[in-house]
Amino acid sequence: MEYETPQFFRVMQYASAAERDVVDMVSGSPDWDPPESIRTGLAEYAQANASEFQYPPSVGLDALREEIAARRGLQRKRVMITNGAGEANHLAMTEGLATFSGSRILLVDPVYPYYAGRASMLAAEVDYVAADDAGYVDPEAVRERASEATSVIVINSPNNPLGVTYGRKRKRELAGIAEEHDALLVCDEVYDHFDYSGRFESALAIDSPNVVVTNAFSKSLAITGWRVGYAVFPDPAEQGDLLSNARTRHMLTNVTCSRPPQAAVLYALSNTSPTYYERTRKLLRERIEQFTTALDRAGADYTKPEGGFYVMARFPGFPGTFENVEQLIDEAGVAGMPGEAFGDARADWFRFALVTSRVEAAVERLAAFFE
Ligand SMILES: Cc1ncc(COP(=O)(O)O)c(C=O)c1O
């Protein structure tokens, strides 16, 4: 897959220049409210002592690392705060290439485009393994594709764009393949709070020194603009000190992460009821039902998410190319992403993000367009 600048900018620009009203189903920015607790946390922070307005440690606020570690049953020394899951993925992939043998990155097709873009930026060759028809990655296919040249394997569950959730066995097998080839398995779990299957289990449950888990509060607390994420590195006693290397890289690029959002996230973690997350899941399940029922009526093939908030759909005789995305914007008033932006495996599909309160309008417009 050739990688250029992030393709969703191109679609968003086209949609915003359109002369008609367009339902935006392009990017993954939540349209629902964050929990009230995060506003309180930020407001309280504004009154803190001046000393708390200064540089936090490069690896993040101790108390936030401690809280994450306690919730995940880990030692704090393994947790590093990052600028969202994006930076956590960057540090993990970069450290993987620098520390493990080999120089190639193995990705699943369809791929979250930033993994592909990062691989290209890091001048690493990529091997793609196509997801199977149900949307999962088959560990046997990964085993066939992986080699001594593989340095990093990246997976994402719950998955963007396919909506599948991998169970523990699949992750264990993938970690085993990483161990066999002296590679690093990066598990991006940024959608962990959006599992509808009940099957999601963090890769942290897998006892492997070759696994890094990345995550963020961007989606779970609906704060994509706040940039608070984290990476959990292997125990340095079992694997070189990846976290220290990542900290140096992070420090030389960012110095550190911003303090106020870290403080507010820390407050929100202890002051947000589980019903907040349940309500969001319920809202998304309703949207998924509504949208996929309409796709059924339009005679489309589609993925029904077990997790996350993206639906892929394929319409007979209307492949998911950029041109057709533009036609959908102009003639139907619905903006999605072209499947070709995610690789070859589902190039003829579209991806729709269900982060709009106007799913019903989108459904009606698509039904009218495909009638
Ligand atoms: C799979 C995946 N990983 C990472 C990110 C980026 O997360 P963050 O905003 O926390 O950097 C996204 C955002 O859409 C995503 O879909």
The ligand as an SDF file (V2000), in Angstrom:
LIG
                    3D

 16 16  0  0  0  0  0  0  0  0999 V2000
   -6.7120    2.3300   15.9820 C   0  0  0  0  0  0  0  0  0  0  0  0
   -6.4090    3.6950   16.4650 C   0  0  0  0  0  0  0  0  0  0  0  0
   -5.3010    3.8980   17.1760 N   0  0  0  0  0  0  0  0  0  0  0  0
   -4.9750    5.1250   17.6250 C   0  0  0  0  0  0  0  0  0  0  0  0
   -5.7750    6.2040   17.3720 C   0  0  0  0  0  0  0  0  0  0  0  0
   -5.3430    7.5620   17.8370 C   0  0  0  0  0  0  0  0  0  0  0  0
   -5.6920    7.7170   19.1710 O   0  0  0  0  0  0  0  0  0  0  0  0
   -5.2900    9.0550   19.9430 P   0  0  0  0  0  0  0  0  0  0  0  0
   -6.2500   10.1030   19.5380 O   0  0  0  0  0  0  0  0  0  0  0  0
   -5.4010    8.6830   21.3870 O   0  0  0  0  0  0  0  0  0  0  0  0
   -3.8900    9.3820   19.5520 O   0  0  0  0  0  0  0  0  0  0  0  0
   -6.9660    6.0480   16.6530 C   0  0  0  0  0  0  0  0  0  0  0  0
   -7.8330    7.2050   16.3550 C   0  0  0  0  0  0  0  0  0  0  0  0
   -8.7730    7.1560   15.6110 O   0  0  0  0  0  0  0  0  0  0  0  0
   -7.2790    4.7570   16.1880 C   0  0  0  0  0  0  0  0  0  0  0  0
   -8.4020    4.5280   15.4720 O   0  0  0  0  0  0  0  0  0  0  0  0
  1  2  1  0
  2  3  1  0
  2 15  2  0
  3  4  2  0
  4  5  1  0
  5  6  1  0
  5 12  2  0
  6  7  1  0
  7  8  1  0
  8  9  2  0
  8 10  1  0
  8 11  1  0
 12 13  1  0
 12 15  1  0
 13 14  2  0
 15 16  1  0
M  END
$$$$
